[in-house]
Amino acid sequence: MTPRVILLAGLINAAITGTAFAQVSDATDSVGQAPPSSAFGRDRNVSVMEREHPEYDPVPVHVGVLELTPSVAIGTGYDDNLYAVNAPRIGDAYLHIVPRLKIVRPSPNLKLTLNGEFDLTRYASRISENQTNYRLDGGAHYVISNDTTVDLTGLYGRFAQERTEPDSPALVQRPIRFTISEATGAVTHVFNRLRVRGVVDVENRNYRDGRDALGNVVDEDFRDRTTVTGTGIAEYALSPSISLFGVGSYNIRDYRTRIGPVPARDSQGYEAAVGSSFELGAKIRGSLRVGYLQQNYRDPFFADIRGVLVRGDVEYFLTPLVTLTGTIDRRVNETGILGAAGYLSTTMTLRADYELLRNLILSASVEKEARNFNNIDRDDDRWTYRASGTYRLSPRIALRADLLRRSQSSVGTVLGREFEKTRVSFGVTLSGL
């Protein structure tokens, strides 16, 4: 599920970049987790994915003051191009099991949340692609007063990099593993129509080396890094239907010392943008910003990255049961490709959600991502088409089907992966006790 990029949530990660996780995105995806509504009362309409259906929501188990919601998602599917290459295309079936546990301490002044997830993927033949990942995250929402709130979040997890990612080494026998440790703090204060927010995020990534077919080590330590990002937002509500905001962020990306022909990718960068969060009549709602971004690399070996920043989303309520959402996101991402330090990524998505029945939601989306690499002559274009359906039988049982089609092309003197792949999957989610 792709939540719409609302103002507050989107601004927190304005300058945070990362590598996609290889958690299989398929029929075991979470269901029924609606995103929060827009700020300043822009809630005239409710999107399909936001609409609440309490008769199908899992019922938590109460243990004292705590609410526990256990669940397990079980899915099976087939990937027709497991290694994301032109040839030879090797397919395989897989089993995906994701047990989760959510613990909430509800309180009007101090709400605490803890989530644990274990992600297990097993393939029928290609056991080298098997994955055992996990993550633990939590948060605290503290209401100091009606005007001031504090949010703290933390994350630790082990993940694997998708074969489809641009910096996934083609020769490694197993997907590259890495861990993430992250902590975020945010303070929000409202002065009548003016709301200000400050966010500090610290993320550490540690990559494990891979091995090729001969057992030789494929070095990935040079990708280890710590990223510190500070973001400030000021938003002024002109009316309950529209607000204007300005946002600025600054990041420091500190890599492990590098000895060799390619220096460490240490850099500092910033983003500056202005935008609006709006609700136009009864049909359109969104948040858009435009500005400038730049990432400056400490070593002159790497060229700086700069360009126009565009980010946001627009929802169109075609009918009460059909929501169309368009998103755009332009940012600087890190990469582990030798000779390059990063790339400018432009991602555009169009999604449609249809509530066919109260307990049956159909979704379809198309996404294009363009990557322009620095320092090397290489540009990638990736298209992703996806269709899915979620059918809730009861508060405890939900069925899901998912079809994904992805292709990637690359041009330049330093070509990247070119491939086409299709994945189909079916799953069931069991929630509660």
PyMOL commands that set and color helices and strands:
alter all, ss='L'
color gray80, all
select helices_A, chain A and resi 7-12+54-56+127-129+221-223
alter helices_A, ss='H'
color red, helices_A
select strands_A, chain A and resi 61-63+66-79+92-105+110-123+131-143+148-160+177-191+194-207+210-211+217-218+225-239+242-255+267-280+284-297+305-319+322-334+342-357+360-373+379-392+397-411+419-431
alter strands_A, ss='S'
color yellow, strands_A
deselect
rebuild
show_as cartoon
